[in-house]
Amino acid sequence: MGIVRWNDQANRWIDALSTVPRLLVWAALSLIAILTAALVEYLISGSFVGWRGIVPFVIVGTGSGYVGSEYRNRKHSRR
């Protein structure tokens, strides 16, 4: 339960940021995730995924994180 609670708190903190810092946080989290995965792959197999794999992952991760934040922050005024 600890990781779930931390994730909820982190999402609330990120969602409370303005647009540019929110994008930067999501980009940093995506970059950390893919570089960790690339390091593990390199240590296991000796091959590097390359920047052609890292850059699209960071772009998609940043976009999906930002859209998720916007979705969680939207106002529910449909009545």
Sequence and secondary structure as in RCSB ss.txt:
>XXXX:A:sequence
MGIVRWNDQANRWIDALSTVPRLLVWAALSLIAILTAALVEYLISGSFVGWRGIVPFVIVGTGSGYVGSEYRNRK
HSRR
>XXXX:A:secstr
 HHHHHHHHHHHHHHTS HHHHHHHHHHHHHHHHHHHHHHHHHHHS    HHHHHHHHHHHHHHHHHHHHHHH  
    
